[in-house]
Amino acid sequence: METLMSLARVLHSWTRWAFLIVAAIALVMFVLGLLQRQPWSKRAHTILNAYGSLLGLQWLFGVILLITYGSIAGFNQRHFWEHLAIQTVAMIVANVHHAWRRRELADSVRWRNGLIVIVVSLALAIVGIVLLPVAIQWRFYLP
């Protein structure tokens, strides 16, 4: 169980940085797309999918880590449950764009909605991180 916990901790640690890189790229891309009134592109759709998928993957690794850690240390630490609740909402918001994928929407609406999804889910993710004790908020785990 400790090996699984160590693996989940490393994966949860490393995936966060991939998510943050994609989040930065997505933010810039969607702000520019909206301001420059660019036509909606497959690339924009792909980056939005990557953003939501990485946050979902990060969430999954976090759940595995919580279960393995909780089975060893107990499930009575409130900040982990608060973190999980906020991150679950962030993950749902990050993937809500799938609901309008097949709808006929103006390009500006797609850019705006995508930007809203990114900003709201990223803000929620940051709030979820801040709920954790400072010692583990941005700790980088190596294999």
Rosetta blueprint (number, residue, H / E / L):
1 M L
2 E H
3 T H
4 L H
5 M H
6 S H
7 L H
8 A H
9 R H
10 V H
11 L H
12 H H
13 S H
14 W H
15 T H
16 R H
17 W H
18 A H
19 F H
20 L H
21 I H
22 V H
23 A H
24 A H
25 I H
26 A H
27 L H
28 V H
29 M H
30 F H
31 V H
32 L H
33 G H
34 L H
35 L H
36 Q L
37 R L
38 Q L
39 P L
40 W L
41 S L
42 K H
43 R H
44 A H
45 H H
46 T H
47 I H
48 L H
49 N H
50 A H
51 Y H
52 G H
53 S H
54 L H
55 L H
56 G H
57 L H
58 Q H
59 W H
60 L H
61 F H
62 G H
63 V H
64 I H
65 L H
66 L H
67 I H
68 T H
69 Y H
70 G H
71 S H
72 I H
73 A H
74 G L
75 F L
76 N L
77 Q L
78 R H
79 H H
80 F H
81 W H
82 E H
83 H H
84 L H
85 A H
86 I H
87 Q H
88 T H
89 V H
90 A H
91 M H
92 I H
93 V H
94 A H
95 N L
96 V H
97 H H
98 H H
99 A H
100 W H
101 R L
102 R L
103 R L
104 E L
105 L L
106 A L
107 D H
108 S H
109 V H
110 R H
111 W H
112 R H
113 N H
114 G H
115 L H
116 I H
117 V H
118 I H
119 V H
120 V H
121 S H
122 L H
123 A H
124 L H
125 A H
126 I H
127 V H
128 G H
129 I H
130 V H
131 L L
132 L L
133 P L
134 V H
135 A H
136 I H
137 Q H
138 W L
139 R L
140 F L
141 Y L
142 L L
143 P L
